[in-house]
Amino acid sequence: MTQTTLAPIIEYAQKLHGHVGPCLVVGLKIGYAAKTAPNVGDEETAGLKAEVSVPLQPPFSCLLDGMQV
């Protein structure tokens, strides 16, 4: 993921989440890695699901918003 491809994604995530922080960006990168993993086509990413176990409080919950984007 380059800075060029990341900038509009971060902007969208900021609108959804309310602010930009390191955990939001880490979540974005995790989601991007899952979506672009080998053997995952566009058809599969439409139904891509993740089970994540983190405390539902900042900064951990920020990670979840990043992954959703």
PDB file of N, CA, C and O in Angstrom:
ATOM      1  N   MET A   1       0.858  -1.158   0.000  1.00  0.00           N
ATOM      2  CA  MET A   1       0.000   0.000   0.000  1.00  0.00           C
ATOM      3  C   MET A   1       0.911   1.229   0.000  1.00  0.00           C
ATOM      4  O   MET A   1       1.797   1.367   0.843  1.00  0.00           O
ATOM      5  N   THR A   2       0.672   2.098  -0.949  1.00  0.00           N
ATOM      6  CA  THR A   2       1.481   3.308  -1.041  1.00  0.00           C
ATOM      7  C   THR A   2       0.745   4.460  -0.377  1.00  0.00           C
ATOM      8  O   THR A   2      -0.447   4.365  -0.082  1.00  0.00           O
ATOM      9  N   GLN A   3       1.463   5.539  -0.148  1.00  0.00           N
ATOM     10  CA  GLN A   3       0.844   6.717   0.452  1.00  0.00           C
ATOM     11  C   GLN A   3      -0.251   7.261  -0.458  1.00  0.00           C
ATOM     12  O   GLN A   3      -1.251   7.792   0.025  1.00  0.00           O
ATOM     13  N   THR A   4      -0.069   7.133  -1.777  1.00  0.00           N
ATOM     14  CA  THR A   4      -1.069   7.610  -2.735  1.00  0.00           C
ATOM     15  C   THR A   4      -2.370   6.834  -2.592  1.00  0.00           C
ATOM     16  O   THR A   4      -3.447   7.429  -2.632  1.00  0.00           O
ATOM     17  N   THR A   5      -2.292   5.524  -2.426  1.00  0.00           N
ATOM     18  CA  THR A   5      -3.508   4.724  -2.282  1.00  0.00           C
ATOM     19  C   THR A   5      -4.082   4.827  -0.879  1.00  0.00           C
ATOM     20  O   THR A   5      -5.283   4.637  -0.690  1.00  0.00           O
ATOM     21  N   LEU A   6      -3.254   5.120   0.097  1.00  0.00           N
ATOM     22  CA  LEU A   6      -3.703   5.182   1.481  1.00  0.00           C
ATOM     23  C   LEU A   6      -4.412   6.493   1.819  1.00  0.00           C
ATOM     24  O   LEU A   6      -5.328   6.493   2.642  1.00  0.00           O
ATOM     25  N   ALA A   7      -4.018   7.599   1.212  1.00  0.00           N
ATOM     26  CA  ALA A   7      -4.567   8.917   1.566  1.00  0.00           C
ATOM     27  C   ALA A   7      -6.093   8.998   1.452  1.00  0.00           C
ATOM     28  O   ALA A   7      -6.734   9.431   2.409  1.00  0.00           O
ATOM     29  N   PRO A   8      -6.707   8.602   0.325  1.00  0.00           N
ATOM     30  CA  PRO A   8      -8.169   8.709   0.262  1.00  0.00           C
ATOM     31  C   PRO A   8      -8.874   7.734   1.208  1.00  0.00           C
ATOM     32  O   PRO A   8      -9.983   8.003   1.670  1.00  0.00           O
ATOM     33  N   ILE A   9      -8.237   6.620   1.489  1.00  0.00           N
ATOM     34  CA  ILE A   9      -8.827   5.650   2.414  1.00  0.00           C
ATOM     35  C   ILE A   9      -8.804   6.211   3.833  1.00  0.00           C
ATOM     36  O   ILE A   9      -9.775   6.071   4.577  1.00  0.00           O
ATOM     37  N   ILE A  10      -7.694   6.845   4.205  1.00  0.00           N
ATOM     38  CA  ILE A  10      -7.604   7.464   5.529  1.00  0.00           C
ATOM     39  C   ILE A  10      -8.626   8.592   5.660  1.00  0.00           C
ATOM     40  O   ILE A  10      -9.242   8.751   6.713  1.00  0.00           O
ATOM     41  N   GLU A  11      -8.806   9.362   4.610  1.00  0.00           N
ATOM     42  CA  GLU A  11      -9.786  10.458   4.642  1.00  0.00           C
ATOM     43  C   GLU A  11     -11.203   9.917   4.875  1.00  0.00           C
ATOM     44  O   GLU A  11     -11.958  10.467   5.676  1.00  0.00           O
ATOM     45  N   TYR A  12     -11.549   8.854   4.180  1.00  0.00           N
ATOM     46  CA  TYR A  12     -12.866   8.238   4.364  1.00  0.00           C
ATOM     47  C   TYR A  12     -13.005   7.687   5.785  1.00  0.00           C
ATOM     48  O   TYR A  12     -14.038   7.867   6.431  1.00  0.00           O
ATOM     49  N   ALA A  13     -11.954   7.015   6.265  1.00  0.00           N
ATOM     50  CA  ALA A  13     -11.981   6.444   7.608  1.00  0.00           C
ATOM     51  C   ALA A  13     -12.134   7.532   8.665  1.00  0.00           C
ATOM     52  O   ALA A  13     -12.832   7.343   9.662  1.00  0.00           O
ATOM     53  N   GLN A  14     -11.482   8.669   8.447  1.00  0.00           N
ATOM     54  CA  GLN A  14     -11.590   9.775   9.393  1.00  0.00           C
ATOM     55  C   GLN A  14     -13.029  10.271   9.472  1.00  0.00           C
ATOM     56  O   GLN A  14     -13.523  10.576  10.557  1.00  0.00           O
ATOM     57  N   LYS A  15     -13.700  10.352   8.329  1.00  0.00           N
ATOM     58  CA  LYS A  15     -15.100  10.793   8.334  1.00  0.00           C
ATOM     59  C   LYS A  15     -15.978   9.796   9.085  1.00  0.00           C
ATOM     60  O   LYS A  15     -16.886  10.193   9.816  1.00  0.00           O
ATOM     61  N   LEU A  16     -15.714   8.519   8.909  1.00  0.00           N
ATOM     62  CA  LEU A  16     -16.491   7.482   9.582  1.00  0.00           C
ATOM     63  C   LEU A  16     -16.215   7.472  11.085  1.00  0.00           C
ATOM     64  O   LEU A  16     -17.139   7.417  11.896  1.00  0.00           O
ATOM     65  N   HIS A  17     -14.938   7.526  11.442  1.00  0.00           N
ATOM     66  CA  HIS A  17     -14.513   7.324  12.831  1.00  0.00           C
ATOM     67  C   HIS A  17     -14.480   8.616  13.649  1.00  0.00           C
ATOM     68  O   HIS A  17     -14.696   8.583  14.861  1.00  0.00           O
ATOM     69  N   GLY A  18     -14.214   9.744  13.006  1.00  0.00           N
ATOM     70  CA  GLY A  18     -14.186  11.023  13.701  1.00  0.00           C
ATOM     71  C   GLY A  18     -12.805  11.621  13.870  1.00  0.00           C
ATOM     72  O   GLY A  18     -12.675  12.832  14.049  1.00  0.00           O
ATOM     73  N   HIS A  19     -11.775  10.799  13.818  1.00  0.00           N
ATOM     74  CA  HIS A  19     -10.403  11.306  13.921  1.00  0.00           C
ATOM     75  C   HIS A  19      -9.455  10.240  13.368  1.00  0.00           C
ATOM     76  O   HIS A  19      -9.843   9.093  13.145  1.00  0.00           O
ATOM     77  N   VAL A  20      -8.204  10.650  13.153  1.00  0.00           N
ATOM     78  CA  VAL A  20      -7.187   9.711  12.680  1.00  0.00           C
ATOM     79  C   VAL A  20      -6.206   9.464  13.821  1.00  0.00           C
ATOM     80  O   VAL A  20      -5.713  10.398  14.453  1.00  0.00           O
ATOM     81  N   GLY A  21      -5.940   8.213  14.064  1.00  0.00           N
ATOM     82  CA  GLY A  21      -4.960   7.836  15.070  1.00  0.00           C
ATOM     83  C   GLY A  21      -4.229   6.591  14.607  1.00  0.00           C
ATOM     84  O   GLY A  21      -4.606   5.990  13.601  1.00  0.00           O
ATOM     85  N   PRO A  22      -3.196   6.197  15.322  1.00  0.00           N
ATOM     86  CA  PRO A  22      -2.387   5.058  14.883  1.00  0.00           C
ATOM     87  C   PRO A  22      -3.166   3.748  14.807  1.00  0.00           C
ATOM     88  O   PRO A  22      -2.930   2.945  13.904  1.00  0.00           O
ATOM     89  N   CYS A  23      -4.078   3.522  15.730  1.00  0.00           N
ATOM     90  CA  CYS A  23      -4.827   2.255  15.702  1.00  0.00           C
ATOM     91  C   CYS A  23      -5.801   2.206  14.528  1.00  0.00           C
ATOM     92  O   CYS A  23      -6.038   1.137  13.964  1.00  0.00           O
ATOM     93  N   LEU A  24      -6.360   3.344  14.160  1.00  0.00           N
ATOM     94  CA  LEU A  24      -7.227   3.392  12.982  1.00  0.00           C
ATOM     95  C   LEU A  24      -6.431   3.022  11.739  1.00  0.00           C
ATOM     96  O   LEU A  24      -6.905   2.247  10.908  1.00  0.00           O
ATOM     97  N   VAL A  25      -5.232   3.566  11.605  1.00  0.00           N
ATOM     98  CA  VAL A  25      -4.391   3.286  10.444  1.00  0.00           C
ATOM     99  C   VAL A  25      -3.938   1.819  10.441  1.00  0.00           C
ATOM    100  O   VAL A  25      -3.888   1.193   9.382  1.00  0.00           O
ATOM    101  N   VAL A  26      -3.613   1.274  11.597  1.00  0.00           N
ATOM    102  CA  VAL A  26      -3.244  -0.143  11.676  1.00  0.00           C
ATOM    103  C   VAL A  26      -4.429  -1.004  11.232  1.00  0.00           C
ATOM    104  O   VAL A  26      -4.251  -1.973  10.494  1.00  0.00           O
ATOM    105  N   GLY A  27      -5.624  -0.657  11.676  1.00  0.00           N
ATOM    106  CA  GLY A  27      -6.817  -1.386  11.247  1.00  0.00           C
ATOM    107  C   GLY A  27      -7.028  -1.318   9.743  1.00  0.00           C
ATOM    108  O   GLY A  27      -7.401  -2.311   9.119  1.00  0.00           O
ATOM    109  N   LEU A  28      -6.788  -0.143   9.158  1.00  0.00           N
ATOM    110  CA  LEU A  28      -6.887   0.011   7.706  1.00  0.00           C
ATOM    111  C   LEU A  28      -5.916  -0.929   6.999  1.00  0.00           C
ATOM    112  O   LEU A  28      -6.272  -1.582   6.019  1.00  0.00           O
ATOM    113  N   LYS A  29      -4.694  -0.990   7.503  1.00  0.00           N
ATOM    114  CA  LYS A  29      -3.683  -1.836   6.869  1.00  0.00           C
ATOM    115  C   LYS A  29      -4.009  -3.318   7.027  1.00  0.00           C
ATOM    116  O   LYS A  29      -3.746  -4.108   6.121  1.00  0.00           O
ATOM    117  N   ILE A  30      -4.578  -3.701   8.165  1.00  0.00           N
ATOM    118  CA  ILE A  30      -4.993  -5.096   8.354  1.00  0.00           C
ATOM    119  C   ILE A  30      -6.094  -5.445   7.360  1.00  0.00           C
ATOM    120  O   ILE A  30      -6.042  -6.487   6.708  1.00  0.00           O
ATOM    121  N   GLY A  31      -7.083  -4.577   7.248  1.00  0.00           N
ATOM    122  CA  GLY A  31      -8.174  -4.824   6.308  1.00  0.00           C
ATOM    123  C   GLY A  31      -7.702  -4.877   4.871  1.00  0.00           C
ATOM    124  O   GLY A  31      -8.151  -5.716   4.091  1.00  0.00           O
ATOM    125  N   TYR A  32      -6.798  -3.982   4.523  1.00  0.00           N
ATOM    126  CA  TYR A  32      -6.250  -3.957   3.163  1.00  0.00           C
ATOM    127  C   TYR A  32      -5.465  -5.231   2.887  1.00  0.00           C
ATOM    128  O   TYR A  32      -5.568  -5.798   1.799  1.00  0.00           O
ATOM    129  N   ALA A  33      -4.686  -5.683   3.854  1.00  0.00           N
ATOM    130  CA  ALA A  33      -3.910  -6.913   3.679  1.00  0.00           C
ATOM    131  C   ALA A  33      -4.831  -8.115   3.482  1.00  0.00           C
ATOM    132  O   ALA A  33      -4.551  -8.986   2.658  1.00  0.00           O
ATOM    133  N   ALA A  34      -5.917  -8.162   4.231  1.00  0.00           N
ATOM    134  CA  ALA A  34      -6.861  -9.273   4.083  1.00  0.00           C
ATOM    135  C   ALA A  34      -7.527  -9.248   2.716  1.00  0.00           C
ATOM    136  O   ALA A  34      -7.713 -10.291   2.089  1.00  0.00           O
ATOM    137  N   LYS A  35      -7.883  -8.061   2.261  1.00  0.00           N
ATOM    138  CA  LYS A  35      -8.588  -7.937   0.982  1.00  0.00           C
ATOM    139  C   LYS A  35      -7.678  -8.224  -0.207  1.00  0.00           C
ATOM    140  O   LYS A  35      -8.145  -8.684  -1.249  1.00  0.00           O
ATOM    141  N   THR A  36      -6.395  -7.959  -0.060  1.00  0.00           N
ATOM    142  CA  THR A  36      -5.476  -8.149  -1.181  1.00  0.00           C
ATOM    143  C   THR A  36      -4.610  -9.393  -1.024  1.00  0.00           C
ATOM    144  O   THR A  36      -3.637  -9.569  -1.758  1.00  0.00           O
ATOM    145  N   ALA A  37      -4.954 -10.247  -0.079  1.00  0.00           N
ATOM    146  CA  ALA A  37      -4.179 -11.476   0.140  1.00  0.00           C
ATOM    147  C   ALA A  37      -4.257 -12.374  -1.096  1.00  0.00           C
ATOM    148  O   ALA A  37      -5.249 -12.351  -1.825  1.00  0.00           O
ATOM    149  N   PRO A  38      -3.210 -13.161  -1.327  1.00  0.00           N
ATOM    150  CA  PRO A  38      -3.240 -14.095  -2.455  1.00  0.00           C
ATOM    151  C   PRO A  38      -4.456 -15.031  -2.353  1.00  0.00           C
ATOM    152  O   PRO A  38      -4.874 -15.418  -1.262  1.00  0.00           O
ATOM    153  N   ASN A  39      -4.994 -15.371  -3.492  1.00  0.00           N
ATOM    154  CA  ASN A  39      -6.145 -16.280  -3.600  1.00  0.00           C
ATOM    155  C   ASN A  39      -7.440 -15.697  -3.046  1.00  0.00           C
ATOM    156  O   ASN A  39      -8.371 -16.446  -2.749  1.00  0.00           O
ATOM    157  N   VAL A  40      -7.519 -14.378  -2.900  1.00  0.00           N
ATOM    158  CA  VAL A  40      -8.765 -13.729  -2.516  1.00  0.00           C
ATOM    159  C   VAL A  40      -9.161 -12.831  -3.675  1.00  0.00           C
ATOM    160  O   VAL A  40      -8.553 -11.783  -3.896  1.00  0.00           O
ATOM    161  N   GLY A  41     -10.180 -13.244  -4.413  1.00  0.00           N
ATOM    162  CA  GLY A  41     -10.647 -12.466  -5.555  1.00  0.00           C
ATOM    163  C   GLY A  41     -11.701 -11.468  -5.144  1.00  0.00           C
ATOM    164  O   GLY A  41     -12.127 -11.444  -3.990  1.00  0.00           O
ATOM    165  N   ASP A  42     -12.127 -10.638  -6.088  1.00  0.00           N
ATOM    166  CA  ASP A  42     -13.139  -9.622  -5.800  1.00  0.00           C
ATOM    167  C   ASP A  42     -14.453 -10.232  -5.325  1.00  0.00           C
ATOM    168  O   ASP A  42     -15.151  -9.648  -4.497  1.00  0.00           O
ATOM    169  N   GLU A  43     -14.787 -11.411  -5.852  1.00  0.00           N
ATOM    170  CA  GLU A  43     -16.034 -12.062  -5.436  1.00  0.00           C
ATOM    171  C   GLU A  43     -15.989 -12.410  -3.955  1.00  0.00           C
ATOM    172  O   GLU A  43     -16.984 -12.266  -3.246  1.00  0.00           O
ATOM    173  N   GLU A  44     -14.826 -12.870  -3.491  1.00  0.00           N
ATOM    174  CA  GLU A  44     -14.701 -13.286  -2.102  1.00  0.00           C
ATOM    175  C   GLU A  44     -14.665 -12.113  -1.139  1.00  0.00           C
ATOM    176  O   GLU A  44     -15.119 -12.242  -0.002  1.00  0.00           O
ATOM    177  N   THR A  45     -14.137 -10.970  -1.564  1.00  0.00           N
ATOM    178  CA  THR A  45     -14.009  -9.846  -0.636  1.00  0.00           C
ATOM    179  C   THR A  45     -15.358  -9.236  -0.297  1.00  0.00           C
ATOM    180  O   THR A  45     -15.486  -8.568   0.729  1.00  0.00           O
ATOM    181  N   ALA A  46     -16.361  -9.448  -1.128  1.00  0.00           N
ATOM    182  CA  ALA A  46     -17.684  -8.912  -0.832  1.00  0.00           C
ATOM    183  C   ALA A  46     -18.238  -9.537   0.444  1.00  0.00           C
ATOM    184  O   ALA A  46     -18.958  -8.879   1.195  1.00  0.00           O
ATOM    185  N   GLY A  47     -17.909 -10.791   0.691  1.00  0.00           N
ATOM    186  CA  GLY A  47     -18.403 -11.472   1.883  1.00  0.00           C
ATOM    187  C   GLY A  47     -17.322 -11.711   2.916  1.00  0.00           C
ATOM    188  O   GLY A  47     -17.487 -12.555   3.797  1.00  0.00           O
ATOM    189  N   LEU A  48     -16.216 -10.982   2.825  1.00  0.00           N
ATOM    190  CA  LEU A  48     -15.100 -11.172   3.737  1.00  0.00           C
ATOM    191  C   LEU A  48     -15.521 -10.819   5.159  1.00  0.00           C
ATOM    192  O   LEU A  48     -16.083  -9.750   5.401  1.00  0.00           O
ATOM    193  N   LYS A  49     -15.249 -11.711   6.085  1.00  0.00           N
ATOM    194  CA  LYS A  49     -15.608 -11.494   7.485  1.00  0.00           C
ATOM    195  C   LYS A  49     -14.384 -11.707   8.354  1.00  0.00           C
ATOM    196  O   LYS A  49     -13.463 -12.436   7.987  1.00  0.00           O
ATOM    197  N   ALA A  50     -14.386 -11.063   9.505  1.00  0.00           N
ATOM    198  CA  ALA A  50     -13.294 -11.218  10.462  1.00  0.00           C
ATOM    199  C   ALA A  50     -13.881 -11.335  11.855  1.00  0.00           C
ATOM    200  O   ALA A  50     -14.868 -10.677  12.187  1.00  0.00           O
ATOM    201  N   GLU A  51     -13.276 -12.164  12.649  1.00  0.00           N
ATOM    202  CA  GLU A  51     -13.642 -12.250  14.059  1.00  0.00           C
ATOM    203  C   GLU A  51     -12.486 -11.655  14.851  1.00  0.00           C
ATOM    204  O   GLU A  51     -11.374 -12.184  14.845  1.00  0.00           O
ATOM    205  N   VAL A  52     -12.760 -10.568  15.521  1.00  0.00           N
ATOM    206  CA  VAL A  52     -11.724  -9.818  16.222  1.00  0.00           C
ATOM    207  C   VAL A  52     -12.099  -9.731  17.696  1.00  0.00           C
ATOM    208  O   VAL A  52     -13.242  -9.426  18.037  1.00  0.00           O
ATOM    209  N   SER A  53     -11.150  -9.994  18.549  1.00  0.00           N
ATOM    210  CA  SER A  53     -11.399  -9.933  19.987  1.00  0.00           C
ATOM    211  C   SER A  53     -10.487  -8.882  20.602  1.00  0.00           C
ATOM    212  O   SER A  53      -9.309  -9.136  20.854  1.00  0.00           O
ATOM    213  N   VAL A  54     -11.039  -7.713  20.839  1.00  0.00           N
ATOM    214  CA  VAL A  54     -10.311  -6.617  21.488  1.00  0.00           C
ATOM    215  C   VAL A  54     -11.255  -5.954  22.491  1.00  0.00           C
ATOM    216  O   VAL A  54     -12.473  -6.065  22.354  1.00  0.00           O
ATOM    217  N   PRO A  55     -10.712  -5.273  23.489  1.00  0.00           N
ATOM    218  CA  PRO A  55     -11.585  -4.513  24.387  1.00  0.00           C
ATOM    219  C   PRO A  55     -12.358  -3.456  23.588  1.00  0.00           C
ATOM    220  O   PRO A  55     -11.805  -2.822  22.689  1.00  0.00           O
ATOM    221  N   LEU A  56     -13.619  -3.277  23.919  1.00  0.00           N
ATOM    222  CA  LEU A  56     -14.440  -2.300  23.189  1.00  0.00           C
ATOM    223  C   LEU A  56     -14.293  -0.908  23.793  1.00  0.00           C
ATOM    224  O   LEU A  56     -15.263  -0.282  24.219  1.00  0.00           O
ATOM    225  N   GLN A  57     -13.058  -0.454  23.812  1.00  0.00           N
ATOM    226  CA  GLN A  57     -12.741   0.890  24.284  1.00  0.00           C
ATOM    227  C   GLN A  57     -11.526   1.376  23.514  1.00  0.00           C
ATOM    228  O   GLN A  57     -10.699   0.576  23.075  1.00  0.00           O
ATOM    229  N   PRO A  58     -11.419   2.690  23.352  1.00  0.00           N
ATOM    230  CA  PRO A  58     -10.250   3.223  22.655  1.00  0.00           C
ATOM    231  C   PRO A  58      -8.974   2.854  23.396  1.00  0.00           C
ATOM    232  O   PRO A  58      -9.007   2.758  24.623  1.00  0.00           O
ATOM    233  N   PRO A  59      -7.896   2.649  22.741  1.00  0.00           N
ATOM    234  CA  PRO A  59      -7.675   2.774  21.303  1.00  0.00           C
ATOM    235  C   PRO A  59      -7.997   1.502  20.530  1.00  0.00           C
ATOM    236  O   PRO A  59      -7.937   1.492  19.300  1.00  0.00           O
ATOM    237  N   PHE A  60      -8.342   0.423  21.245  1.00  0.00           N
ATOM    238  CA  PHE A  60      -8.560  -0.856  20.573  1.00  0.00           C
ATOM    239  C   PHE A  60      -9.766  -0.826  19.637  1.00  0.00           C
ATOM    240  O   PHE A  60      -9.726  -1.422  18.561  1.00  0.00           O
ATOM    241  N   SER A  61     -10.820  -0.149  20.028  1.00  0.00           N
ATOM    242  CA  SER A  61     -12.008  -0.071  19.183  1.00  0.00           C
ATOM    243  C   SER A  61     -11.731   0.720  17.903  1.00  0.00           C
ATOM    244  O   SER A  61     -12.432   0.543  16.907  1.00  0.00           O
ATOM    245  N   CYS A  62     -10.730   1.578  17.919  1.00  0.00           N
ATOM    246  CA  CYS A  62     -10.341   2.321  16.714  1.00  0.00           C
ATOM    247  C   CYS A  62      -9.861   1.356  15.627  1.00  0.00           C
ATOM    248  O   CYS A  62     -10.100   1.565  14.437  1.00  0.00           O
ATOM    249  N   LEU A  63      -9.184   0.304  16.062  1.00  0.00           N
ATOM    250  CA  LEU A  63      -8.705  -0.719  15.149  1.00  0.00           C
ATOM    251  C   LEU A  63      -9.878  -1.322  14.374  1.00  0.00           C
ATOM    252  O   LEU A  63      -9.768  -1.574  13.174  1.00  0.00           O
ATOM    253  N   LEU A  64     -10.988  -1.552  15.052  1.00  0.00           N
ATOM    254  CA  LEU A  64     -12.155  -2.153  14.410  1.00  0.00           C
ATOM    255  C   LEU A  64     -12.723  -1.263  13.309  1.00  0.00           C
ATOM    256  O   LEU A  64     -13.088  -1.756  12.242  1.00  0.00           O
ATOM    257  N   ASP A  65     -12.800   0.030  13.555  1.00  0.00           N
ATOM    258  CA  ASP A  65     -13.306   0.940  12.521  1.00  0.00           C
ATOM    259  C   ASP A  65     -12.396   0.927  11.310  1.00  0.00           C
ATOM    260  O   ASP A  65     -12.870   0.945  10.174  1.00  0.00           O
ATOM    261  N   GLY A  66     -11.080   0.896  11.545  1.00  0.00           N
ATOM    262  CA  GLY A  66     -10.143   0.822  10.428  1.00  0.00           C
ATOM    263  C   GLY A  66     -10.328  -0.440   9.617  1.00  0.00           C
ATOM    264  O   GLY A  66     -10.284  -0.402   8.387  1.00  0.00           O
ATOM    265  N   MET A  67     -10.533  -1.555  10.287  1.00  0.00           N
ATOM    266  CA  MET A  67     -10.731  -2.818   9.577  1.00  0.00           C
ATOM    267  C   MET A  67     -12.023  -2.797   8.763  1.00  0.00           C
ATOM    268  O   MET A  67     -12.065  -3.340   7.659  1.00  0.00           O
ATOM    269  N   GLN A  68     -13.064  -2.183   9.288  1.00  0.00           N
ATOM    270  CA  GLN A  68     -14.339  -2.123   8.575  1.00  0.00           C
ATOM    271  C   GLN A  68     -14.230  -1.319   7.285  1.00  0.00           C
ATOM    272  O   GLN A  68     -14.839  -1.663   6.272  1.00  0.00           O
ATOM    273  N   VAL A  69     -13.455  -0.256   7.335  1.00  0.00           N
ATOM    274  CA  VAL A  69     -13.280   0.571   6.129  1.00  0.00           C
ATOM    275  C   VAL A  69     -12.560  -0.240   5.080  1.00  0.00           C
ATOM    276  O   VAL A  69     -12.305   0.257   3.983  1.00  0.00           O
TER     277      VAL A  69
END
